[in-house]
Amino acid sequence: KAIKKFGQFISDHAAIEFTHRAAWQETYQYMRWTQNDADSHGDGFMLSQVLGPIANWKSQLYKIAMSPTVMQCLNKVKFASTLAKDLGKQYTNSPALFVLSFDSEQPNTKTQLIAGMHLLAFWLRCESLNLSLWPASITLQHDTTRHQLQSALNLKNRPFFIGKIGEAIDRQNISIRHGDALNAVTIL
C-alpha cells in the first residue's frame, strides 16, 4: 500500500523537479543519454534508470526535449507532468521502499554528517548484496513537498533519503561511477 502511495505521490508532485529551472539544470548535467556517454563520463545516470527501458533514438529525442531551455517551453504544455507520471509508474512497480530519516526537524551539522555516513554504509551494504537503490530526492528537495510526503506516508521523522530498492536486472540499471570512487572512501 505504501509503495502505491509513494508512486502516486511522485506522479502528483515530481513535476516540480522539471519546472524548477535551477534544480533541473543541476539534474540535467548528470544525465547520460547513451551507454557510451555513460561509460566515458563515469558518473551520472541514464534516462532508462529513471523512466525504464527506452530505445536509443527515443533517448536522443528526450535529450533535446529535456534540455533546460526547451523544457521551459514544453512545461507550458504540461510535459513535466507527463514525465512525473511516467516516473511515478516506475516507483509504483517497486519491490520495496526505503526511508532514512533524522530524529529532529532541524538536525545539527554533526547529526547530518553521521547520517551521511550511515547512508553510505547502507548503500555499500546493499551493493554488496547485489541490490540497487533508486533515490527519489525529488520528494525531499523542497520543504513543502517533503512535508506533504511525510503526511502522505505517515512518516513521523524528517526523511533525508528515500527511494526504491531492488535487484538491477540489466547493465543499464547499474549505477555509473568513476572506477576508483570506492577506493577513496573510508568508513570509520
C-alpha positions as CSV (number, residue, x, y, z in Angstrom):
1,K,0.0,0.0,0.0
2,A,2.8,2.4,0.9
3,I,4.6,1.6,-2.4
4,K,1.5,2.6,-4.4
5,K,1.0,5.7,-2.4
6,F,4.6,6.7,-3.0
7,G,4.4,6.1,-6.7
8,Q,1.2,8.2,-6.8
9,F,2.9,10.9,-4.8
10,I,5.8,11.1,-7.3
11,S,3.3,11.2,-10.2
12,D,1.5,14.1,-8.5
13,H,4.5,16.1,-7.3
14,A,7.6,15.3,-9.3
15,A,6.9,17.9,-11.9
16,I,8.5,20.4,-9.6
17,E,11.9,18.9,-10.4
18,F,11.4,19.6,-14.1
19,T,9.8,23.0,-13.8
20,H,12.2,24.5,-11.2
21,R,14.9,25.8,-13.6
22,A,17.9,25.7,-11.3
23,A,17.1,22.3,-9.9
24,W,16.5,20.9,-13.4
25,Q,19.8,22.4,-14.8
26,E,21.7,20.6,-11.9
27,T,20.0,17.3,-12.6
28,Y,20.3,17.5,-16.4
29,Q,24.0,17.9,-16.3
30,Y,24.3,14.4,-14.8
31,M,22.0,12.7,-17.3
32,R,23.8,10.3,-19.7
33,W,22.0,9.6,-23.0
34,T,23.8,6.6,-24.4
35,Q,25.8,3.8,-22.9
36,N,29.0,5.2,-24.5
37,D,28.3,8.6,-22.9
38,A,27.7,6.9,-19.5
39,D,30.9,4.9,-19.8
40,S,33.0,7.9,-20.8
41,H,31.8,10.1,-18.0
42,G,32.0,7.6,-15.2
43,D,29.2,9.3,-13.3
44,G,25.6,10.3,-13.6
45,F,22.6,8.2,-14.6
46,M,20.9,7.1,-17.8
47,L,17.3,8.0,-18.7
48,S,16.4,4.3,-18.6
49,Q,17.3,4.3,-14.9
50,V,14.7,6.9,-14.4
51,L,11.9,6.0,-16.8
52,G,12.6,2.4,-17.5
53,P,13.8,0.8,-20.8
54,I,13.9,3.2,-23.6
55,A,15.1,2.9,-27.2
56,N,18.3,4.9,-28.1
57,W,16.5,7.0,-30.7
58,K,13.9,8.0,-28.1
59,S,16.6,8.7,-25.6
60,Q,18.2,11.2,-28.0
61,L,14.8,12.8,-28.6
62,Y,14.4,13.2,-24.8
63,K,17.9,14.7,-24.6
64,I,16.6,17.6,-26.7
65,A,13.2,17.8,-25.2
66,M,14.5,17.7,-21.7
67,S,17.3,20.3,-22.1
68,P,16.6,23.1,-19.6
69,T,15.8,25.7,-22.3
70,V,13.4,23.5,-24.3
71,M,11.9,22.2,-21.0
72,Q,10.9,25.7,-20.0
73,C,8.8,25.9,-23.3
74,L,7.4,22.4,-23.0
75,N,6.3,23.0,-19.5
76,K,3.6,25.2,-20.9
77,V,2.0,22.1,-22.4
78,K,2.4,20.1,-19.2
79,F,5.4,18.0,-20.4
80,A,6.8,18.0,-16.8
81,S,3.5,16.4,-15.6
82,T,3.8,13.7,-18.2
83,L,7.4,12.9,-17.1
84,A,6.3,12.9,-13.5
85,K,3.5,10.4,-14.2
86,D,6.0,8.1,-16.1
87,L,8.4,8.4,-13.2
88,G,5.7,7.6,-10.6
89,K,4.9,4.4,-12.5
90,Q,8.5,3.3,-12.0
91,Y,8.1,3.6,-8.3
92,T,4.6,2.1,-8.1
93,N,6.1,-1.1,-9.5
94,S,8.9,-1.2,-6.9
95,P,9.6,-4.3,-4.9
96,A,10.3,-2.3,-1.8
97,L,10.9,1.3,-0.5
98,F,13.5,2.6,2.0
99,V,13.5,5.7,4.1
100,L,16.3,7.2,6.1
101,S,15.3,9.9,8.5
102,F,16.5,12.3,11.1
103,D,15.1,12.4,14.7
104,S,14.8,16.1,14.5
105,E,13.2,18.5,12.0
106,Q,16.4,20.7,12.2
107,P,19.4,18.4,12.6
108,N,22.7,19.9,13.5
109,T,25.8,19.6,11.3
110,K,27.2,16.6,13.3
111,T,23.9,14.7,13.0
112,Q,23.9,15.4,9.3
113,L,27.4,14.1,8.8
114,I,26.7,11.0,10.9
115,A,23.5,10.4,8.8
116,G,25.6,10.7,5.6
117,M,28.0,8.1,6.9
118,H,25.0,5.8,7.7
119,L,23.7,6.4,4.2
120,L,27.0,5.5,2.6
121,A,27.3,2.3,4.8
122,F,23.7,1.4,3.9
123,W,24.3,1.9,0.1
124,L,27.5,-0.1,0.2
125,R,25.9,-2.9,2.1
126,C,23.0,-3.0,-0.4
127,E,25.5,-3.2,-3.3
128,S,27.4,-6.0,-1.5
129,L,24.1,-7.9,-1.6
130,N,23.6,-7.1,-5.3
131,L,20.8,-4.7,-4.5
132,S,20.4,-1.3,-6.2
133,L,18.9,1.9,-4.8
134,W,16.9,4.3,-6.9
135,P,16.7,7.5,-4.8
136,A,13.7,9.8,-5.1
137,S,15.3,13.0,-3.9
138,I,12.7,15.0,-5.9
139,T,10.3,14.4,-3.0
140,L,12.7,15.8,-0.4
141,Q,14.4,18.8,-2.0
142,H,11.6,21.2,-1.5
143,D,10.3,21.7,2.1
144,T,6.6,21.9,1.1
145,T,6.8,18.7,-0.9
146,R,8.7,16.9,1.9
147,H,6.1,17.9,4.4
148,Q,3.4,16.6,2.1
149,L,5.3,13.3,1.7
150,Q,5.7,12.9,5.4
151,S,1.9,13.4,5.8
152,A,1.0,11.1,2.9
153,L,3.2,8.2,4.1
154,N,2.6,9.0,7.8
155,L,6.3,9.4,8.5
156,K,6.9,10.7,12.0
157,N,10.6,11.8,11.4
158,R,12.1,14.1,8.8
159,P,13.2,11.9,5.8
160,F,16.6,12.8,4.2
161,F,16.8,9.9,1.8
162,I,14.1,7.9,0.2
163,G,13.7,5.6,-2.8
164,K,13.1,2.2,-4.1
165,I,15.3,-0.8,-3.6
166,G,15.6,-4.0,-5.7
167,E,17.8,-6.0,-7.9
168,A,19.2,-4.4,-11.1
169,I,18.4,-6.8,-13.9
170,D,20.5,-5.3,-16.7
171,R,23.6,-3.3,-17.2
172,Q,21.7,-0.1,-17.9
173,N,20.4,-0.2,-14.3
174,I,23.8,-0.4,-12.7
175,S,25.0,2.9,-11.1
176,I,27.6,4.7,-13.2
177,R,30.6,5.8,-11.2
178,H,34.3,6.5,-11.6
179,G,36.3,3.3,-11.3
180,D,38.3,4.5,-8.3
181,A,35.4,6.1,-6.4
182,L,35.0,3.4,-3.8
183,N,38.8,3.4,-3.2
184,A,38.5,7.0,-1.9
185,V,36.0,6.1,0.8
186,T,36.9,5.0,4.3
187,I,34.2,4.1,6.7
188,L,35.1,4.6,10.3
